[in-house]
Amino acid sequence: MRSLLAALLAGSLVLLLAPGPTEAATTVTVGTPQKIYGPSGYVDSLYATVRNHKGQLQGYLSNTKVMWFDQRANGTLKNGRVVMAGGKRGSVDQCGVHPVGTIYKDPAAPRSHWITFYHAERSAPVDRGRCNHWDQHTRWSIVRMESFNGGRSWLKRGQVITQDSALMRTAAGNWSYKTDDAGSPRLVIDGSFMYLYFRAANRASGGERAMTIARASLRSKGKAGDWKKFFNGAFTEPGLGGQSSGLAGLPDQARGISFNTYLNRWVAVHVNITGAYLYESTDLLNWTLVEQIVSTGLTESAWHKPCGRRGLPVAYGYGAIVGLDGSSSTSSKSFWLYYMKKPAGKCFTDRYLFRRRVTLP
């Protein structure tokens, strides 16, 4: 059976800009771009928002440190401050600290006790304590973080998900650069479980990263040891060092996931150099491409290329869905699509956070 959104879109083209007054109301409409923040090297993660105990909207971006901002009514950011930094040389998060998005507020103390997770990167031994992102020498893992003052400061609580231990080293016992990562996570809460989507190679993927998923009970509050990776159709493998299987239909970078109350299903967005793509699922495991909702007409990627005096071509990435009410976990008929844009002729130190309003038919 065709999905609800696909049926609504049948026989129509997705608009790349806001519609004119005479255009039909049966298309997905995408508003004009709004610049929210930048230039900054901190636009290196999915943008996410949360409301504090006063109802004020706050958002965060990250690189080797996590920056929190107050978000104005027009969407722009102010009062940036560092709330967490990478670890010391040799630590699991020396080279990268990237929170996942959704924050779980403990029902017993929702104003103060918050829990979420972050993408951590450590330096490869061959790089002698330097962070070599260009050659993909860093090793990724997922770490739990916890706040007891409503997000003003955070405590690191240790790794909860690491790569399949059999893929983390070569036969000679050396560091494996191609298959050593488990990271770029996204937290989703559904029923009595926490779910973490993340990118990882698995034994069936030929060394290529695929989107996969793990879950833990809400009762455990996501502590290490309670996570089970999805493997061969069930959540059976341990989060620390266990095997994993890729998910059907969802690209490994489509991490902007939200429950859409208008469609009564999960939606995800993927932004890359070619444009923005919308996916949907009813069970969190099986995903379907709905439409390409934005097309750039471009194909050349600037990622992982050295930046010279002339800079690099334009780059896009880090697509995230945020509800009009500021929710990073739920959305409705209209929502914000946030994304990173690096202008042509600039290096990745000059990135911008943009957003566009998306309205479903």
NORBEL-V134266 format. One record per pair of residues at least 4 apart in sequence whose ideal C-beta (glycine too) atoms are under 7 Angstrom apart, sorted by the first residue. I is the first residue (numbers start at 1). GAP is how many residues later the second one is. If there is no record, write none. Layout:
I | GAP
I | GAP
This chain:
2 | 4
2 | 5
3 | 4
3 | 277
3 | 285
3 | 287
4 | 4
4 | 259
5 | 4
5 | 258
5 | 275
5 | 285
5 | 355
6 | 4
6 | 284
8 | 18
8 | 353
9 | 19
9 | 281
9 | 282
9 | 352
12 | 14
12 | 15
13 | 14
14 | 13
14 | 14
14 | 277
14 | 278
14 | 279
15 | 4
15 | 12
15 | 13
15 | 14
15 | 15
16 | 14
16 | 278
16 | 279
17 | 13
17 | 15
18 | 11
18 | 13
18 | 14
19 | 4
19 | 8
19 | 10
23 | 4
25 | 336
26 | 335
27 | 334
28 | 263
28 | 265
28 | 330
28 | 331
28 | 332
28 | 333
29 | 330
30 | 263
30 | 264
30 | 326
30 | 328
31 | 325
31 | 326
32 | 324
33 | 321
33 | 323
34 | 41
34 | 320
34 | 321
34 | 322
35 | 317
35 | 319
36 | 39
36 | 40
36 | 41
36 | 317
36 | 318
36 | 319
37 | 6
37 | 39
37 | 40
37 | 315
37 | 316
38 | 5
38 | 313
38 | 314
38 | 315
39 | 311
39 | 312
39 | 313
40 | 311
41 | 22
41 | 307
41 | 308
41 | 310
42 | 19
42 | 20
42 | 21
42 | 25
43 | 18
43 | 297
43 | 308
43 | 309
43 | 310
44 | 18
44 | 19
45 | 16
45 | 17
45 | 53
45 | 273
46 | 55
46 | 209
46 | 210
46 | 272
46 | 274
47 | 12
47 | 14
47 | 273
47 | 291
47 | 306
48 | 11
48 | 12
48 | 51
48 | 53
48 | 54
48 | 272
48 | 280
49 | 8
49 | 9
49 | 10
49 | 22
49 | 273
49 | 277
49 | 279
50 | 8
50 | 53
50 | 101
50 | 278
51 | 4
51 | 5
51 | 6
51 | 275
52 | 4
52 | 6
52 | 98
52 | 99
53 | 58
53 | 97
56 | 14
57 | 14
57 | 269
58 | 10
58 | 11
58 | 12
58 | 13
58 | 93
59 | 10
59 | 12
59 | 18
60 | 6
60 | 7
60 | 8
60 | 9
60 | 39
61 | 6
61 | 292
62 | 4
62 | 5
62 | 35
62 | 36
62 | 37
64 | 21
64 | 22
64 | 31
64 | 32
64 | 33
65 | 17
65 | 19
65 | 20
65 | 21
65 | 32
66 | 16
66 | 17
66 | 18
66 | 31
66 | 33
67 | 13
67 | 14
67 | 15
68 | 13
68 | 15
68 | 83
69 | 8
69 | 9
69 | 10
69 | 11
70 | 8
70 | 9
71 | 4
71 | 6
72 | 4
72 | 6
75 | 280
83 | 69
83 | 70
83 | 71
84 | 13
84 | 70
85 | 12
86 | 7
86 | 8
86 | 9
86 | 10
86 | 11
87 | 4
87 | 5
87 | 6
87 | 7
88 | 6
89 | 5
89 | 40
90 | 4
90 | 39
91 | 31
92 | 28
92 | 30
92 | 49
92 | 51
92 | 67
93 | 4
93 | 27
93 | 28
93 | 29
93 | 50
94 | 28
94 | 29
94 | 37
95 | 26
95 | 27
95 | 28
95 | 36
95 | 43
96 | 23
96 | 24
96 | 25
96 | 42
97 | 21
97 | 23
98 | 20
98 | 21
99 | 17
99 | 19
99 | 46
100 | 16
100 | 17
100 | 18
100 | 19
100 | 85
100 | 86
100 | 87
101 | 85
101 | 86
101 | 219
101 | 227
102 | 14
102 | 85
102 | 86
102 | 87
102 | 226
102 | 227
103 | 11
103 | 13
104 | 10
104 | 11
104 | 12
104 | 85
104 | 90
105 | 5
105 | 9
106 | 4
106 | 7
106 | 9
108 | 5
109 | 4
111 | 39
112 | 36
112 | 37
112 | 38
113 | 35
114 | 33
114 | 36
114 | 37
115 | 31
115 | 106
115 | 107
116 | 29
116 | 71
117 | 25
117 | 26
117 | 27
117 | 28
117 | 43
117 | 68
117 | 70
117 | 79
117 | 105
118 | 25
118 | 27
119 | 21
119 | 23
119 | 64
119 | 65
119 | 66
120 | 20
120 | 21
120 | 23
121 | 17
121 | 18
121 | 19
122 | 16
122 | 17
123 | 4
123 | 6
123 | 7
123 | 8
123 | 15
124 | 8
124 | 13
124 | 14
124 | 15
124 | 51
125 | 50
126 | 11
126 | 49
127 | 5
127 | 10
131 | 7
132 | 5
132 | 6
133 | 5
134 | 170
134 | 172
136 | 41
137 | 40
139 | 41
139 | 42
140 | 41
140 | 42
140 | 43
141 | 18
141 | 20
141 | 21
141 | 41
141 | 42
142 | 17
142 | 18
142 | 19
142 | 40
142 | 41
142 | 43
142 | 54
142 | 56
143 | 13
143 | 15
143 | 16
143 | 17
144 | 13
144 | 14
144 | 16
144 | 78
144 | 79
144 | 80
145 | 9
145 | 10
145 | 11
145 | 12
146 | 8
146 | 9
146 | 11
147 | 4
147 | 6
147 | 7
149 | 4
158 | 66
159 | 65
159 | 81
160 | 62
160 | 64
160 | 67
160 | 79
161 | 21
161 | 35
161 | 37
161 | 53
161 | 66
161 | 78
162 | 20
162 | 78
162 | 79
163 | 4
163 | 5
163 | 17
163 | 18
163 | 19
163 | 37
164 | 38
164 | 39
164 | 77
164 | 78
164 | 79
164 | 80
165 | 76
167 | 9
167 | 12
167 | 13
167 | 34
168 | 8
168 | 12
169 | 4
169 | 5
169 | 6
169 | 7
170 | 4
170 | 6
175 | 5
176 | 4
178 | 29
179 | 22
179 | 28
181 | 19
181 | 28
182 | 16
182 | 18
183 | 15
183 | 16
184 | 14
184 | 15
184 | 71
185 | 11
185 | 12
185 | 13
186 | 11
186 | 69
186 | 71
187 | 7
187 | 9
188 | 7
188 | 9
188 | 69
188 | 96
189 | 5
189 | 140
190 | 5
190 | 94
192 | 25
192 | 26
193 | 22
193 | 23
193 | 24
193 | 25
194 | 21
194 | 22
194 | 24
194 | 28
195 | 18
195 | 20
195 | 89
196 | 17
196 | 18
197 | 14
197 | 16
197 | 58
197 | 60
198 | 14
199 | 10
199 | 12
199 | 53
200 | 9
200 | 12
200 | 44
201 | 4
201 | 6
201 | 7
201 | 8
202 | 8
202 | 10
202 | 41
202 | 42
202 | 43
202 | 44
203 | 40
205 | 5
205 | 41
209 | 43
210 | 36
210 | 42
211 | 35
211 | 36
211 | 39
211 | 40
211 | 41
211 | 43
212 | 17
212 | 18
212 | 32
212 | 33
212 | 34
212 | 35
213 | 17
213 | 34
213 | 71
214 | 13
214 | 14
214 | 15
214 | 16
214 | 25
215 | 13
215 | 20
216 | 4
216 | 6
216 | 10
216 | 11
217 | 9
220 | 6
224 | 16
227 | 12
228 | 7
228 | 8
228 | 9
228 | 10
228 | 11
229 | 6
229 | 8
229 | 10
229 | 13
229 | 14
229 | 15
230 | 5
230 | 14
230 | 15
231 | 5
231 | 6
231 | 11
231 | 12
231 | 13
231 | 14
232 | 13
237 | 5
237 | 6
237 | 7
238 | 4
247 | 38
247 | 40
248 | 38
248 | 39
249 | 30
249 | 37
249 | 38
249 | 39
249 | 40
250 | 4
250 | 18
250 | 29
250 | 37
251 | 19
253 | 17
253 | 19
254 | 14
254 | 15
254 | 16
254 | 25
256 | 12
256 | 13
256 | 63
256 | 64
256 | 65
257 | 9
257 | 11
258 | 9
258 | 63
258 | 71
258 | 72
258 | 73
259 | 7
259 | 70
259 | 71
260 | 5
260 | 7
260 | 71
260 | 72
261 | 69
261 | 71
262 | 70
262 | 71
262 | 98
263 | 4
263 | 17
265 | 15
265 | 16
265 | 17
266 | 14
266 | 15
266 | 18
267 | 11
267 | 12
267 | 13
267 | 54
267 | 64
268 | 11
268 | 19
269 | 7
269 | 8
269 | 9
269 | 50
269 | 52
269 | 68
270 | 7
270 | 49
271 | 5
271 | 45
271 | 46
271 | 47
271 | 48
271 | 68
272 | 44
272 | 45
273 | 23
273 | 25
273 | 26
273 | 27
273 | 28
273 | 42
273 | 43
274 | 21
274 | 22
274 | 24
274 | 25
275 | 17
275 | 19
275 | 20
275 | 21
276 | 17
276 | 18
276 | 43
276 | 61
277 | 12
277 | 15
278 | 12
278 | 13
278 | 15
279 | 8
279 | 9
279 | 10
279 | 11
280 | 7
280 | 8
280 | 10
281 | 5
281 | 6
293 | 65
298 | 16
300 | 13
302 | 10
302 | 11
302 | 13
302 | 40
303 | 12
305 | 7
307 | 4
307 | 5
307 | 40
307 | 41
310 | 35
311 | 33
311 | 34
311 | 35
311 | 36
312 | 35
313 | 31
314 | 28
314 | 29
314 | 30
315 | 27
316 | 23
316 | 24
316 | 25
317 | 22
317 | 23
318 | 21
318 | 22
319 | 18
319 | 20
320 | 18
321 | 10
321 | 14
321 | 16
322 | 4
322 | 5
322 | 6
322 | 13
322 | 14
322 | 16
323 | 4
323 | 7
323 | 8
323 | 9
323 | 12
324 | 10
324 | 11
324 | 12
331 | 4
333 | 26
333 | 27
334 | 23
334 | 24
334 | 25
335 | 23
336 | 19
336 | 21
337 | 18
337 | 19
337 | 21
338 | 15
338 | 17
339 | 15
340 | 11
340 | 13
341 | 11
341 | 13
342 | 4
342 | 6
342 | 8
342 | 9
343 | 7
346 | 4
